[in-house]
Amino acid sequence: MTKDQPEILLEDDAGVARAAELLGEGRLVALPTETVYGLAADARSDIACARIFDAKGRPRFNPLIVHVSDLAAAEALAAVSPLARDLAGAFWPGPLTLVLPLREGHGLSPLVTAGLGTVALRVPAHPTAQALLSAFGGPLAAPSANPSGRISPTTAAHVVEGLGAQVAAILDAGPCAVGLESTILAPGEASVRLLREGGLPRDAIEAMTGPLLDDTTPGKVQAPGQLSSHYAPSVPLIINSDLSDGHAVTIGFTAADGGDLSLSQSGDLVEAAANLFGHLHAAETLAVSEGKPAIHIAPVPETGLGRAINDRLRRAAAPRT
């Protein structure tokens, strides 16, 4: 580690203990989850949460996801309805975030909720994230560990590239298995609103709840990942392309599409989701190094995890604000 680089920690007991120590000092630590690397801070500390917004350049109106160890820890912070409890029982731990009404005396920093009366809660499945939550002993605010609006990180190297020494340390557990941020739901008394497509496929949720109510880009941001321009590389991204532009870096969905990179050799959507952000990082690097003006990506099927992949691609390709 140098003064310009974060401390790289192994995912062993010593690494987890050091990460918990830094979090206790109000510092920022990048932690691995099954979805993407998160930029973690004590969710009860105004100063620590302010450091998240400053490091990411994140708008203060954009709320943060709070990671907790289990349903009981979530219930200490929010009112959990029977429907929300059923969803948690079915899909926690895992890539699902629930937006729930805050409980009186919750103790969270108001920066976490962006002034809303709700909080976004998730129980991560990654064993290192769970170990850190246990060692720290409290809730962790942890949006993706990247500059706001840019490509999300799925490796420790992506975090270093994006944030450098703005993060005190990174718990390095290798590539993230899911590779897409969590699905975000707002359960009501009898229906469930979908606020963000993500790593838990819509089909799996609807098999339990019935049809979800789409609310993925509301007039007011209610949850992370709802800004129209997000997840974007530094060069323009052209989606649903035939990859015929020889002046662009190209990404195929399958090997049959051709392209400089392929999301999945065989067209497997799980593999494509896991590779998406890593391939966007690689394509961005290739475009910059070769002086190519754009990245073109082939169509991805709008089924299963393809819905979440296309959501990310549409936002990455949207006009910058």
N, C-alpha and C positions, 0 to 999 in steps of 0.2 A: 504494500500500500504506500502511496505517496500522498502529499497534501492535496493533489488534484484527483485522487482516486479513492473510492470507498474501500473500507475493510472488507475482504472476502472471507466469509465464514463457512466452515464445513457444516453439514447438517448432522453433526454429532452432538453429544451432550454439552461439550464445551462451547461449540458454536451457538447452540440454542441459548445457553446461559449468558453468553456475551451479548447476544441480540436482546435478550430480556433486560439486561443491565442498561444497555443504551436506550431502550424504550423508556425505562424508568427515569432516565435523565432528560426525557423530553426530546430525544433525538429521533431521526427517521431511519427505519430499517426496511429494506426490500425483502419480502418473504415470498417463498414459492407457494402457489396454490395449484390445484388441478386445472384451473382456468388460465390465468396469466399471473405474472409476478405482481404483487401488490406493494404499494408504498405505505408502510405501516407506521402508525403513531398512536399514542395513548388517546383513545377517543374521549376521555374525560378532561383532557388538558387543552385549554384555549391556545396556549403557546405552541404546543406540539402540533395541533391541527392546523394552526396558521402556517406552520412550516410546510405542511403538505401543499397548501394552496400556493405558497411562494415558490416552492421548488418546481411545481408543475406549471406555474403560470395559469392556474385554474380559476375560472370565474367563481366568485364567492356565492353566486346563486345556484351553483351546481352541487347538490348534496353528495355526501360520501356514504359508501357502504361500510357498515360496522360488522366486523367478524367476531363471532362468539364461539364458545366451545361446544355448546349444546342448546337444546330447547329451553332448559331451565334458565340458562343465562340470558336467553332472548326474552323470556317472560319477566325477568327482572327489569327490563328496559321498555317493554312494549306490551300492549294489550293484545293477546293472541286469541282470536275467535276460534270457534270449533272448526270452521273450514280451514283457517290458517294452520291450526294444529294438525289437521288431517294431511295437509300438504307437507308440513314439516316432517310428519311421521313417515310419509312416503318417500321424500326426496332429500332429507337432511341426514347425514352430511352429504354435500354435493353441490353442483353448480346451479343452485337456486337461491335467489334473494327475494325476501318477502318485505313489502312496504307495509308497516303496521303503525297504528296510533301509539304515540308516546305515552308511557306510564308516568304518572306524577312522581317526582323524586327520582327520575331516571339517572341523573348525574352526568349526562353526556354534555360535551361542549355544544353550544348553539351553532357553531360553525359546521358541525357534522350534518345537521338537518337543514341548513340554509334557511332557517327561520320557519320551516314547515312544522306542522303538528304531527308529522309522521317520521319514522326512521326506517332505513333500509338495512335489513339484517340478513346475515348469511352464516351458516356453519360449514366451513370448508372441510373437504374430505382428505386433503393432503396431510400425511402424517407429520411432516415438519411444521406445517402451519398449526396443527393441533398441539404439537409439542411446545411451540412458542406461546400459544394461548395459555397453556397450562403453566408454563414457567413464569409468564408475565402476570397471570392472575387477574386479568381484566379485559375489557373489550378493546379491540383495535380497529381504528378507522384505517381502511386500506384500499384506496382507489388504485388503478393500474399505475405501475412505476415507470411512467414515461411523461414527457412534456405534454401538456393538455392539447388534445386534438390530433396528436400524432399516433403512429402505429404502436399498438400495445406490445409489451415485452413478454416473450415466452422463454427467454434464457437470461442468465445473469449478465452475459455480454451485452444484450440489448439494453439492460438497465444502465450499465456503465456508459454505453454510447449515448444514451439519452439524457441522463441526469448527472453522471460523474460524481464529484464530491459533494453534491447537494444532498446525497444520501450518505449517512454515516457508515452503513455496512449493508452487505447483501448476504443473505443465507442462500448459498448456491446448492440447489438440489437437481440441477440439470434441466432439460426441457420440460415444459408443462405438457401434461398428457392430453388435456381437452383442447387447449389453445384458443378458445373463445371465452369471453367474459360470461358471467352467470346470466341466466334468464331471470328477469325481474317481473314479479307478479304483485298485484295489489288485491288481495282477497277481501270481498265484502261479506255481507251476511249470506247471500245466496248466489253470488256470481263472482267471477274473477277477471280483473283487467290485466291484460298483457302490456307491460310498460317497456320491455325490451326483450327481443329474441336473444337467445343465448345457448349455452352449452347443454342445457336440458331441452330436448326437442319438444316442440309444441304438442306433437302427437301423443307423447307419453303423458303429458299433463291432461290433455283433453280426454284421454281414456278414463281418467278419474273424475274430472270436473264437468265434462261436457264442454261445449264451445266457449272459448275465451273471448272476451270483449277487447278488440284491438284499441290500444291507446298508446302507440309507440312514439308519437311525436306530438304531444299535446301543446296547447298554447303556452302553458307554463311548465317549466321543467320540474318534474316530480321525482325523478330518479336519475342516476348516472346513465350516460350513454344515449340521452335523448336529443342532444344537439344535432341539427341537420348535417353539419359538417364535423366529422370526427374520424378518428382512426386513419388519418391521411398521411401518405408519404410526402416528401418535399418536392416531388415532381408530379405533374398531373397524372391521374389514373383514369383510363378509359375502360369502362366495363362492357361486357357482352360483345367483345370484339372478335373478328374472324382471324386475328393475329397476322394479317397480311402486311402490316406496316413494317417494312424492314428497318425503319429508322427508330423504332421503339423497342424497349425491353418487353418481352412477351411471356405471359404465364398461361399455360393451358390448364384446363380442369383435369384432363387425363393425358397420358402419353400420346394418344392418337391425335390430340389437338396440335401437337408440335409445341413450339415455344421454347424459350430459354430455360424455363422451369415448368414443372407440372405439380399441381396440388396433390394429385394422387395418380399413380401409374395406372391403377385399375378402375378409377372412378368411385372409390369408396369415400363417402361423405364424412365419416369419422376421421379418416386419415387427412382428408382435405381441410377439415376444420382445424386439426392439430397443426397443419403446415401453414395455414393462411398467413398469420402475422410474420412468421419466420421468413416465408417466401417474399412477402412485401418488403421486409427489411433488406433481404438479399437483392431484390429487384431494384430497390432504391439505390443501394450501393453501386450496383452494376450500371444503372442509368447515369449516376453522377460521374463514375470513373470513366465511362465511355462517351460522355457528353451527349447522351440520348435524351430527347426532350419529354418523353412520356413513358408510361407503363401501360400496356394493353393486356387485358385478361379475358379469357374465353368465358362464355356463359356457364353458369353453375345451376344444376337443377333446383327448382323451387320446391323441394320436398325435404322432410326431416330436418337435419342440421343444415341443409342447403338454404333454408329460410334465414337462419341466423348468419350464415356466410354472406348471403346476398344483402342482408341488412347492413353488415359491416362494409361491404363493397360500395353500396349506394351512398353511404355517409362519407366514405373515404373519397369518393369521386365527386361529391357535392361541391359547389362553388365555395371558396374560402370566405369566411366572414371576418 
